[in-house]
Amino acid sequence: SYSFSLTTFSPSGKLVQIEHALQAVSAGATSLGIKAKDGIVIATEKKSPSPLVDDSMIEKVALVCPNIGMVYSGMGPDFRVLVNKARKSAQAYWKIYAEYPPTRVLVSEIATAMQDATQSGGVRPYGVSLLVAGYDELTGPSLWQIDPSGSFWAWKASAIGKNMVNAKTFLEKRYNDDISLVDAAHVALLTLKEGFEGELTASKLEMGIVGLPQGKAVGPLAPPTFRKLTEAEINDYLSM
């Protein structure tokens, strides 16, 4: 009976529905994030359920506000709901403070919404884990992971989804604190290739970066921003 109750702890101290939500995450496509010295890369596999589906309409990497973006593994509809909540929270912060929220503040807001779904009757946990990438003037670039329980941590590099164990092992071998954004993008692609079935092409990937606007120097007028990479840019990284 404990496996069907969200608000009742099992004798071992677990909320079993959260365990099931984590299984939904583990069944999702592999996603990862890498923090570099000059930015952050997030990337994920993008597989359509049918060759008749228009791949260009599938969005797994989302822009939340100019300095923050995120990617997910798990259930797409749940991600869509959380993206909308995050965007509303960012806009509410901007209306009050005339600036977009620090990454940790927005991460805490998202995690609170996910935690709320673990202690109320008649609801279920969100079936997604998130990797949130952002840039703040005081702390610089940061990478965060949020799980269905509402727990969140800052990471130097992390992976979620079906191949996360092997991906994390690969990242541990390749990561170093002085890695550049370009090298981080290469490591991200190599990591996804390790667990990818078939040929890895730009159309089967989505990537986003937190970095300087092209042709700009860092400063108050041109802080690093989040943007999604085009297929042409991903192809450039694949061909290097």
N, C-alpha and C positions, 0 to 999 in steps of 0.2 A: 504493500500500500504506500510505502514511502516514495516509491518511484513515480507515483502519480500526484503527489502533493508537493507543491512548490514551497509552502510556508512551514512544513514540518521537517525537522531534522531527523535523519536516520540515527539509529543507535551508535553508529560510528562517527557521528558528527558531520555528516555530509548532507547537502541539499542535492538530491540525486538529479533533479531536472537541470541543474547547472552542469552536472557531468554530461548529461545528454546534449546540452547546448554545445559543449566543447567537442563532442563527437561530430556535431554538424559542422563545426569549424574545421575539424580534421579531415572531413570529407570534401572540403572546398579546395579550389585551386591554390597552388602555392603562391604566397606573396612575401616580399621581404623589403627591408629597409637598411640602409647603411649611412652612418654619419661620417662625413669627411671633415677635414680641417677647414674647408671653405664652402661647405654646404651639405646637402643630404640628397640621397637617391632613394626613391621607392619604386618598386617594380612588381608586376604580377603577370601570370599567365592569363590569356584571354581566349577561351574556347567557346565557340558557339554550339548550342545543342543540335543544330541542323545546318546543312550547307545552304539552306534556303533563307536563313536568318541574315539580316544586314549587319555585318560585324561593326560597321562604323557607328551604329547606334548603341552598342554595348559600352557601358562606362563602369570601370572598376576603380579607376583613380579619379578622385573628385577634388576640385578646388573649393575650399570652404570660404576663405577670404584671401586677400593678396599675399599674406605672409604664411598661410597654413593650407596644407592639403592632406588627404588621407587615402588609404587603400584598405581593402578588406579581404578576408577569406570567410566563407560560410554562405549565408542566405542573402541573396541580392536584395529582395524586398525590405528586409530588416536594415540593410545598409542604406537604402534610399531614405527610409524614415529618419535614421540617425544623421545623415547628411543634412536633411532639412532642419532638424533640431539644431545642429551645429551652426548652420548658416544664420538661423534666427537669433541664436545666442550671440554670434559675432556682431550682427547688426545692432542688437540691443546694446552691447558694450560700446560700439562706435557712437551711437546716439548720445550716450551719457558722457563718455570721456574723449570723444573726437579722435579716437585712434582705435585700431583693431586690437583684440585681446592678446596678451602674452600666450604662448602655446600652452603652458601648464594650466592657465586659467580655463582655456577652452577644453582641454583634455579633462579637467576636473568636472566641467559641466556635462560633457558627454558621459563620463563614467558615472556620474550621479544619476543620470537618466537610465543608464543600464542597470545600476544597482536597485533603483526603484522598482524595476520589473522583477526583482528576485524576492520581494517581501510583501507582495500584495496578492490577494486572492483573485481568481478570474483572469490572470494574465500569465504569460510565460516569459522566460528569459529571452533576450535577443540572441539569435543564432549566428552571431558574427564575432570575430576578433578584429580589431582595427590597428593599423600602424599610422600614427599621425606625425607628420613632418612639419616643422615650422622654424621661423627665425624671429628672435627678439633682440632689440638693441643692447640690452644689458647682458644677456646670457649667450647670445649668438645662436647658431643652429642647434636644434634638439629633436630627438626621435623618441616617440612614446608608443607603448603598446597598451591597448585596453582589451580586457577579456570580458566574456558574458557576465561574470560575477560583479563587474564594476571595478575590479582591481586594475591599477595601472602602474607602469614602471617606465623609467627612462632607460634607453638602451643605446649602446654604440652601434650595434648591428643585431638584427633579429629576423626571424622568419616565422610565418604562420601558415596553416593549411596542411594538405595531405603529406607533403614531403618535408615538413619543418624540421624533423630530427636530423635528417641527412644534410639539409640546407644549413642548419646552425653549425653542424660539425665542419662543413666546408668553409663557412664564414670565419670560424675560430682559427682555421689554418691560414686564411688569406688576409685577415684584418690586421691593421696596425693604426696607431693613433695619428700618424702623419700621412695617411692616405689622402690623395687629392680627389676632387669631385669626378674627374675624368676616369681615374683608376677605379673609383668606387662604382661607377657605371659599368665598367668592364667586369669587375668582380660580381656585380649583380647579375649580369647576363650569363657569366660562367656558372654561377650557382643555379640559376634556373635551368640551364642546359643539362646539368647533372641529372635532374629528375624528370626531364621533359621527354615525352614519347613522340618520336618523329622529328622532323626538321623544325628548328626554332626560327621563325621569321618575324619580321616587324609587325605583320598583321595579327600575330598570335600573342603579342605582348602589349602591355601598357606600362609606361614609365612616367614619373614626374620627378622634378628636381627643385630643391630650394637652392637658389644661386643668384649671382648678380645678373641684373638685366644686361643683355648683350651690348657690348661696347661701352659699358658704364663702369665707373670706379665706385667703390663702396663709400657711402656717406649718408648724411641725413636726407638728402634729396633723392638718393638712389640706393635704398637699402635692398638687400637680397629679397627676392620674391619667389613664390611658388608658381611653377608652370608645368603643364603636361608637354611631353616631347611628341613631336610629329613622327609619322612613320619614316619620313626621310631622315630625321635625326637618329632614330633608333637604328635604321639601316647603316648609317655612318658608323655607329658604335659596333654593330655586328661585323662590319667589314674590316675593322682595325685589327 
